[in-house]
Amino acid sequence: MLVAQYIISVGGEEIQKFLTLLDFPPGKNFTTNGLSQVESDIGIVLCYVMDACMKKAIMEKIQGTLDEKHNDWKNLYFFDPESADPDPLSYEKWLEISKSNCPKVPVIVLFDMGWQKRGHSSISSHTFMIGAQTMKLLANFLYAKECYNCNSLVTKGKQAELHPCPQNYEGSSKTMEADTTLELTIRMYMEHHILLEKQ
């Protein structure tokens, strides 16, 4: 329940009221500070579940593409390089091929991107890659030009301690979209043997 409320952006005070209503013992003591203490743990769980769902969606997309084109495509990408069999490559055969020599599967995807604020001065952006037919999330990427923890400590003249720093971009906000698209294209090609086709 706590994770569900966190996902819909409910703050610590609202969660406190909800837990108190259910007569949970720690409900009255759960404030915004309490949320900040557990949100990193919640974030780890959410990322784990999200990654598992995206990997499953990727495999479903690959299977759907191969099965759909099994009978009528004569694209070289669908032929097993380890066999002289002239039949198009099926999903089952594709899974059996060693990953070092695995054919790349062309799939059609959609991209959606947003910035923290309008214009080209945003310090962060988020991108989602979605399967065109399945409409399921295949990958996501976040660019951040600043880190609140780092900036706060530097302002106080202190050295930043070890923490999950989100800062991973130094270029112009105008180029975030193109850079993210390239990053996801390379990731899909290298990790999942997918050639992206934008619809």
C-alpha positions, -999 to +999 in steps of 0.1 A: +000+000+000+029+023+008+044+017-026+011+023-043+006+056-026+042+066-034+037+058-071+008+082-073+029+110-057+012+111-024+033+129+002+043+119+037+014+137+055-012+120+033+004+086+039+004+093+076-033+100+075-039+068+056-019+046+080-035+063+110-070+055+095-060+019+092-048+020+129-013+010+120+010+015+150+036+036+132+009+056+114+010+087+136+048+089+135+051+086+098+058+121+085+075+135+054+108+127+071+097+091+075+089+089+038+124+102+029+139+074+051+122+046+032+119+060-003+154+049-014+144+013-004+111+017-022+130+031-053+152+000-054+121-023-054+104-002-081+134-002-103+137-040-099+101-046-109+103-021-137+134-037-152+118-071-150+086-059-168+106-041-195+127-073-202+095-093-205+080-067-228+111-068-250+110-106-254+072-104-262+080-077-288+107-099-304+085-130-304+056-110-319+078-096-346+093-130-356+060-148-355+043-122-375+069-122-402+077-159-401+058-168-432+061-138-455+094-120-448+126-129-466+148-105-447+184-117-441+180-108-404+155-137-400+178-164-413+197-186-389+234-179-396+244-213-382+221-232-404+216-238-442+178-239-436+162-214-460+131-210-438+127-177-420+139-177-384+112-185-358+113-172-322+121-206-309+151-209-332+162-174-324+164-183-287+186-212-294+212-192-313+243-181-293+241-145-283+274-137-299+260-146-333+224-138-327+206-121-356+192-086-349+155-083-350+140-051-365+111-038-344+090-007-347+090+015-316+076+048-304+096+074-284+081+098-259+102+124-241+095+151-215+115+177-197+113+190-161+102+224-175+093+238-209+119+252-232+156+243-236+168+252-202+156+221-182+181+204-160+166+169-166+146+149-191+130+115-192+125+093-222+103+062-228+106+037-257+074+019-264+066-011-286+044+001-315+021-029-315+022-040-279+022-004-265+043-017-236+073+001-222+106-014-235+131+010-221+135+043-203+163+068-197+168+098-175+192+126-180+201+149-152+224+179-153+225+186-116+222+167-083+204+183-053+226+166-027+259+176-045+248+212-050+236+215-014+268+203+001+290+224-022+270+255-013+278+247+024+314+242+016+313+205+023+325+176+003+298+154-012+295+120+005+290+088-014+254+087-026+233+077-057+241+107-078+217+112-107+239+137-126+249+121-159+247+148-185+268+179-192+257+189-227+230+213-238+194+206-229+186+210-266+205+178-275+190+156-248+164+141-271+189+131-298+214+118-273+188+098-255+175+082-287+210+072-297+217+058-262+186+036-262+192+025-298+227+013-289+215-003-257+188-022-276+212-033-302+240-044-279+220-059-250+188-072-266+198-078-303+172-053-316+173-030-346+150+000-339+126+012-366+108+044-356+072+047-367 
